[in-house]
Amino acid sequence: MHGGVIFDVEAGPDTADIGFTPYFKRNLLELKAPLPLTIFKKTWQDEAIVYHSKKKAKLETIDLAKQDYTGRPYPSEYTQLYLEWSVDHQGFHTVLIRICDYEKFAGWLLTHRRITDQIVIEDGFMTRLRYDINVWMNALARRVTLPDGRVSMANILILNKEIAQKAYGKARRYNELEFTENLYVEEVGDQLPENGQ
């Protein structure tokens, strides 16, 4: 064994996927922010691994648990087209099962997806996107302490009416309700999601 590395012919790769950088893999396993939906795009993952490998020597001297993200910048969730959001959402679901072994939470994600499907039908894609981003930021940032002292992920199985009203209000204020596509993607429009201008 040279340099602590073992070379065994039985050690074949278990997947063709390169996967996530250590920072996002840790966040996935702990289900904590940031976990932007855009990191589930395969091309971004491959680029992030290459970026990470170039910085690896420097990163090995840093405690990742205390480090802010310094890897390849990830695209804003507000720049997703409807199709991209759908594909990224499916990627998140797959990762929850394959990498994290969170089958129960993956089921919760499908129910959450059905809730957002209803929002897009009634109030347009941008209301859905705003709702989805807000629900995820809350779920990943805060755990709920149950009466018996156990700590749980926030329940995403039901429509959060307060978040839905705020998403609808912002979409209405920015005249986004009638659009089935994202106005903040270069090909569609040149507005900013923060102010609708």
N, C-alpha and C positions, 0 to 999 in steps of 0.2 A: 504494500500500500504506500504509494508515493504521495506525499503532501496531504495525507488524510483522505484521498479520493480512492474509492473502490471502483474497479472495472469488472463488472460481471455481465456475461452475455445474457443472463436471465432478466436483466433490468431494462426491458423494453419500455418505451413510453406508453402510457395508458391512454393518451389522447393526442390528436393532431393539433389541438388548440394550444397556443402559447400561454394564454391566460392573462392574469393581472399582475401588476407590479405589487411588491410586498405591502405597500401602503394601502392600496385598494383591496387586496386580499384580506388584510387585517380588518378593514372597515366592513367588508362583506360578512366575514365570520362573526363580527361583533354587532352587525347591523347598526352602524353608527355613521353619522355624517362626516364628511361629504360622500355621497354615493349618487352622483348625478346620473340620470338615465342614459345620457350620451356616452358613458364609458362602456356600455354593453354592445357598442358597435364594433364588430370584429376588426375593421381596418384601424380604428383608433387604438384598440388593445395592442395590435402588432406594432404600431408606431410608438406607443408608450413603452413597450418592453425594450425596443431598440434604444430609445431615449434614456431609459433607466440603465441599460447595460453600459452606456457610454459614461454615465455618472457613478457607476457602481463603486469604484474604488473610493471616491469621496464619501459616498453614502454609508459605507461599511463602518465608518468611524462615528456615525451619528445614531443616537437612540431614536428609532422610528416612532416609538410610542409617544415621544415628546416633540416630534418634528411636525411642522406644518407641511402641506403638500408642496413639493418643489419639482415635480415631474413635468411631463409633457402637458401643456395646458389642454384642458378638456373643453369642448364646445358648450356654450350656454344651452340649457334645456329650452330656453325661449326661442332658439333658432331652429327647432325641429319642425319639419313638415309632418303632416298627419301620418303619412306612411312611415317616416323615420321613427316617429313616436311609437307607432304600433310594433315595428320590428325591435326597437330598443326595449320596449316593455316585455316582449316575448323573450328577448335575451336575458332580461332580469329574472323572469320566471324560471328559465332553464338553469341559470346559475344558482338560484336558490335551492334547486333540487340536486343538481350534479355536484357542485362544489361545496355548498354549505350544509346539505342534507336537512334543509328546513322545509320538508314537504307540507307541513301544516301551514306555515306562513306563505308558501307558494300558493296554496289553496285560497288563503285570504287575499292574495294579490289578484287572483282571477275574479273573485267576488268584487274587489275594488274596481277592477277593470270594467265589469258589467255596470257598476254605478257610474263610472265616467262615460261609458257608452251612452247611457241615458242622458247625461248632461249634454253631450255633443249633439244628440238628436234634438233636444229642447232649446239649447242656448248657444250652439256653435262650438267650434274646435277651441278657440282661445279661452272660453270659459272653462272647458274641460282641462286644458293645459294648465291654466292658473290654479284650478282646484287640485289637480294631481300634484303639481310641484309643492303647493302649500301642505297638503296632507303628508307627503313624504318628508318634507323638512321637519314637520312636527313629530312624526312617528320616529324618525331617526335621531332627533335631537333630545327627545324626552321619553323616559320610561314612566309607566304608571305603577304606583305602589298600591297593591291590593289590600283589602282589610286584614288579611291574614299575614301581611308583611312581605309576600312574594312580589317580585318586580316583573312586569310584563311589557311587551311591546304594546303600543296604543292600538285600540281596536279600529281597524280600517274596513271592517265588514259592513258598516252602516254609513249612510250618507251623513257627513258632518254638515249640518244645516248652516252653522255660522260661517264655516269656510266657504260653502257653496254660495251663500249670499254675498260674501265679500268678493269672490271670484266673478260672480254675475255683475255686481255693482261696478267693478273695475272694467270688465268687458263692455258694459253698457256705456260707461263714462268715455271709453276710448273708441266707441262705435265698432266693436268687434263682433257683435252678436250675430250678424248675418253671414259671417265668413265661415266657409268650411275648410279653409286653409289658413296657414299662419302668415300674418301680415309682416312679420318681423324677419322673414327669410329674404335674402337679397333678391332671389328670383321673383318674389311675390310683391314686395314693397320695401320701403326704406324707412319705416317707422321704428321707434324704440319701444320695447315692451314696458319700460318703467313709466313712461308717460303717454304712450299712444301717439306721439308726435313724430 
